[in-house]
Amino acid sequence: MNSNSVRTLALALLVSVAAPVAATSAPVTEVGAGSTTVDRLERMLQARNQMQLDMQRQLDQMAQELSTLRGNVERNSYEIKQVVERQRDLYREVDTLRTAKQATPAPKDTAKDASPVSFTDDKSENAAYEAAVNLILKEKDYQGATKAFKAFLAQYPESVYTANAHYWLGQLYFSKNNFEQANQEFTAVSEFKDSNKRADALLKLGLIAQKQGNGDQADQYFQQVIDTYPDSTSAKQAKNAM
């Protein structure tokens, strides 16, 4: 509610209160009857002033509540956007897993530099990684997923899924505004030059720096995304964030 609307509402209410007072004139016979009429008018004036103060307090409270609601709507819109983005990433991850199962297994000694759709022949490794992903996608157990991905990295430090595991940990921490942990995970992803998660990881590093007030560092990350992945969605988001 803007100031003009508040002022208009207040004036309308004052007019409605003042009208009965103006319409009620004292009888001529009471003019000389001491202070009775004056006292009554003073009481009416005090009552009207009190009503004005009460209305102003109510209007101020309404304005504050509207401001709070507006802030909540903006925050919820941002959080919904982040959830939608995370869900899209998860569905792409599942598609990658399904495609990978049909691909030729990558040698273990080249796992760290493998392409995004590389797939290991270690069934237990595949099962552990897919179980961690499903904790996010199917069960919505984000705390359990965090533990699962950390356990996966501890058990399979040279996995072809290492970059992806760090990426999902970064996303989980980022969604909880745990920017220090998210920064560590996305930095780990950025070291995998061939990872299909690297562009978004660099973007997230820029967003984290921006949220922490490091504008110059944020712009460096954004520019790196734009220069390295010019045609990507992450590059478009980086341009918008600068």
N, C-alpha and C positions, 0 to 999 in steps of 0.2 A: 504494500500500500504506500504510494508516494505522498509527499508532503501536501500537495494540492488536494488530494482525496481526503486526507486526514483533516485538513482545515475546513473543507466543505462539510464534512460530517459533523464536526464540532459546532460550526455556525448554525447548521440546521437544528441541532439539538438545543442550542442556546435560545434560538428563536422560539422553539416549541415550549421552552420553560418560561421565557420572558413574557409571552403573549398573555397568559392568564393574569400575570401581575399587572400588566398595563391595562387590561380590561376591567380590573376590579378597582374602582375609584372609591375613595372614602366618602360616606354620606356627609352632607353639609352639616347635619346636626352634630357630627362628631368632631368638627374642626376645633371647637372650643372646649372639648372634653378632656383637657389635660394632655398627657403624653401617650394615651392609649393607642391612638392611630399610629403615631411615630414608632412606638415600640413594636407594634405588629408588623409594620413595613420593614423595620430593621431585622426582625426575625426571619421574614420572608427573604430578605436580601442575603442574610447569612446562609439560609438553607439553599438558595440558588447558587451562591458561591461554593458551598460544599459540594453541590451536585456537579459544578463545573470541574472542581478538583478531582472528584471521583471519575468523571468521564475522561479527563486528561490522563489519569493514571491507567485507565482501561485501554485508552488509545495507545499509550506508550507500550503497554504490555503486549497488545496485539501486534504492534510494529516489530517488537523484539522477537515474538514468536514467529512472525513471517520471515524475518531475517534468518532465524535458526532453521526453519523448514527449508528455505532456499539453499542454505549451506548443506543440509542433509541430502537434498535432491542432487546437488552437484557432486557430492562425494559418492553417493550411491551410483550415479551414472558412470563415474570413473571406474568404480569397482566392478560394475557389470561389464564394462568394456574389457577390463583385464581378464575377467572370467571367460568371456567369449573368446578372447584371443588365446587363452590357455587351452580351452576346449578344442579349438581348431588345431593347435599344435599337437594335442594328444591324438586326435584323429589321424593327422598326418603321420604321427609316430606309429600308430597301429598299422597303417597302410605300408609303411616302410618295413615293419616286422614281417608282414605277410609276403611282401615282395622278396625280402631277404631270404625267406625260407626256400624260395625257388632258385636262388642264386648259387653260384659256385662258392664253396667255403673259402675264406681268405686264410693264408698261412699265418700261424700264430706269431712268427717273428716280424711280420709286417703289419700287425694289427693296429699299431698306433697311427700309421699313416694310411689306413685303409679308407676306401670310399664310403660314403654314407650308407650304402645298402649292403655293406659287407656283413657276412654272417659266419659265425664260428660253428665248428662241428661238435663243440662241447655241449651236450644236451643239458647238463646241469647249469651251465652258464646261461644258456638261452632261457631256460625255465626261470632262473632267478631274476633275470632282467625283465622278462615279460610279466612276471608276478609283481614286480615293483611298479611297472607301468599300469597294470590293472588295478592296483590299489588307488591310483589317481582316477583313472578313467571309469572303472566300473563300480568301485566301492566308495569312492569319494573320501577315502581314509588318508588325508594328507599327512597327518602325523606318522601314521604307519608307513606311508610311502617314503617319508624322509629317513626313517630308520632303515628301511629296506635298501634304499639307494646307497646309504653310507656303508651298510654291511656288504653290499655288492662290490663297491669300490675297494673295500678292505680285502675281500676274498679274491677278486679278479682285477688287480691293479693294471694289468696289461690287456684288458679286454678290448675288443673292437667297439664295445659300447661305452668305453670310458668317458669320451667327450659328451655323449648323450646323458649319461648318468650325472655328470657334473652340471649339465644344462638344466636337468629337471630339478636337481637340488637348488640350483640358483633360482628357478622359477618359484619353487615352494617357499624359499626364504623371502624372495622379493614380494610375493603376495601377502606376506605377514609383516612387511616393512622392516624386516631384519636385513638392513642394507649391508652391514659389515660381512655377514656370512654370504649373502648373495654376491657381493663383490668378489669374494674369494673363489666361489664356484664359477662365475662367468669369466673370471681371469683365467682359470684353468682351461675352460673351453676355448678361449682365444688363442691358446698355444697350439691347438690342433688346426693347422692351416687348411686341411681338406674337409673339415667337419661342416655339414650343412647347417649346423647350429651356430656357427661362428659369427655370422652377420648379426643375428639377433642378440647374441651374447655381447657383442661390441656395442650394439644399440642400448642394451640394458645397462652396461657399464657407464655409458653416457648419461642415461636417465638417473642413475644412482648418484653420479657426480653432480648433476644438476640439482637433485633434491638435497644434497649436502652442501650446496652453495658454492661448488667448485665450477664456475661457469666456463673458465678457459679449458679445464681438463675435459669437461663435458663436450665442448665444441671439437676438441681434438678427436674424441671417440666418434662423434657424429660424422666428422669429415673423413675419418678412416673408413667408416661404413660406406659413405657416398663414393669415395675413390675406389674402394676394393670391390664393392658390390653395387655398381651404379643402377642396374635394372631390377634390383630386389625391392620387395615391400619394405624391408628394413631401411633401405636407403631413402625411400619416400618418407617414412616416419622420422628418420634422422633430419631430413630437410625441414620438416614441420616443427621439429623440436628445437632447432637452432634459433 
